[in-house]
Amino acid sequence: MEERKMAEWEEKSPLYEAYNELHGLAQEFHTPFDAPAILIVGHQTDGKSALLEALMGFQFNHVGGGTKTRRPITLHMKYDPHRETPVCRLVSDADPTLADDKSLREIQAYIEAENKRLESEPCQFSAKEIIINIEYKYCPNLTIIDTPGLIAPAPGRKNRELQAQARAVESLVRTKMQHKEFIILCLEDCSDWSNATTRRVVMQIDPELSRTVIVSTKLDTKIPQFARSSDVEVFLSPPACALDGFILGDSPFFTSVPSGRVGSGPDTVYRSNDEFKQAISLREMEDVASLENKLGRSLSEKERNRIGVSKLRAFLEELLQKRYMDSVPLIIPLLEKEYRSTTRRMNEINQELSSVDEVKLKEKGRAFHDLFLTKLSLLLKGTVVAPPDKFGETLQDERSNGGAFIGIDGLQIPHKLIPNAGMRLYGGAQYHRAMAEFRFVVGGTKCPPITREEIVNACGVEDIHDGTNYSRTACVIAVAKARDTFEPFLCQLGSRLLHILKRLLPISVYLLKKEGEYLSGHELFIRRVASAYNNFAEATEKACLEKCMEDLVSTTRYVTWSLHNKNRAGLRQFLDSFAGTEQSTAGATVPVGLSPDSSNGLGNEKQESKPRADVKLSHLASGMDSTSSMQATDTRLADLLDSTLWNRKLAPSSERIVYALVQQIFHGIREYFLASAELKFNCFLLMPVVDKLPALLREDLESAFEDDLDTVFDISNLRHALGQKKRDTEIELKRIKRLKEKFRSVHKQLYMNQADVTPGSNSQQ
């Protein structure tokens, strides 16, 4: 038996060595190799660490309550009949190619130190694995990854810290389980299979449990809990519906690990690992005897093969070995592909090192400058090469990130009213949508309400008479309301369009990377280009905003009637009808009051002021010969002047005239402001990106090249970084080459063994 095991060990040893190294390479360089391994998943106090030590045949870590594992521990275990004591090598975190021999006590001290270090950090767990290579006469040929124990915290605010830890652990474990090549060892500490504590987490990643082995731990504590043999029968052979899937091995395994530590102190139970191994075997026999006593019958061969640590270890070893054997032919082409890819990267690094001189760096910089501007132009003109789900913004996103258009009432237009509001846009399309929203919002802005107090305050006293000039009053009110209303919109438009232009930078960088035109390794130069672009965009937006402010100030400083009063015919009709109204209401003791809504626009004024007399103010210019008509007109004109120019008491007629004039002036300012702002932002913000930016960027680049090239490309650090990158790539290349040769040798050996077995089996037939 021993000789057969020795022969098998000599035959399989290169296979396990190759896979152990492959696993380390995959973890270190994130290479796409499937390195099969056993991933242990369980809650705290489920007995993960105890089961792991029983599988290894010796103790190396603390076992007990609380969190004993804050980093995953990867154990590359290899059976070696010549090792009477475990030989452990701890792989260096700094240099994974180095593995230092460590005693069990040193391993324990290192794990404890890491737990203590992580316990004091904000994120108390780390996904980076502690890798230990182990050779021992009792070790199985397995790669096992021990994960931190899942936590089931109590609800309530006082347990928020523990709840945060539970989420961090579960996230870490879920990430590890997503590796399709890992076999999940799901530990359950329960006597009722409907209580799926660990399976709840496992089935989120492996819903069918197709790569999961379920283990019920602490069997020795559960057997006394069963009162009837039927309960034991259901526990040993749970119905298919209870486990929700097709688990590896068809049914769960049941294990017990004897308590007690190995050592020479007064608190230890076992003096050596051999005693610990014997106690595990004795515990298996006792569990079988207890089960048979409860059942009142002997266990079948199938049932016996599911009870005990040794049965679980044999099953996992055979399962992993089969995965290894099946994967060997697939690993070799992957290694070949990775070797070619790494060789190509090495050539690129060498080429970069050779091009680190002033002339070639300047050529690279100029070429990148041209490519960057090409991508900017493409984004403004329109393209679909950048994914909208990654770079696009809906109108709601755009408002949140770039600012919203908010009037003096503090309200926003519902984004659903704006065309393409739900689409994720960028570049020219996003610029156009923002400008369309500006037109929509400003175009629908009404003149703010006007109070009687404002009208009276605006009347004041003239420098030569004490009469009232209601046209001046209307102008004073209109320009003040217009400036307060429209000035915020200018700043909001500038902020929004600047946000859109600045977003072009990361999208352009993405396009350059996608097409292989990005200057990788030249981050200092890229930051300089990005800074120059952002500074240009900010300065251009500021200058454009100043031009728009000049227009707004000029429009709201002096009223030019041909510009501000766009609908003179409407105003004249109102005043004519107003004169008729004044005549019809002459002699009335109480003047007609204004509606509360009279300040909402000229349209309302026209509806409220319908003509009540046939004679209008226009008759003054008609040259009528009728003396009676002339007298009536003179009387009405005198009444009108008396109620407006010579009377400081604010009559309804005077108030309505001011309202009408303010509405007309405000409307004219709004129309001019809207057209002017849109035109100026297009001319002085958008167009400079197209026609001025290239020259300014090139000028900045050439100026930097003349001053000090090292400040642009950081040549010394660049050489150092490329040198380090070259050394790392050389190490990776050597390891891949060595692994490739190992797997070829293993594959050749397996092929020869298969050829030797086939003729023998045919001859027996």
Disulfide bonds with the S-S distance in Angstrom:
none
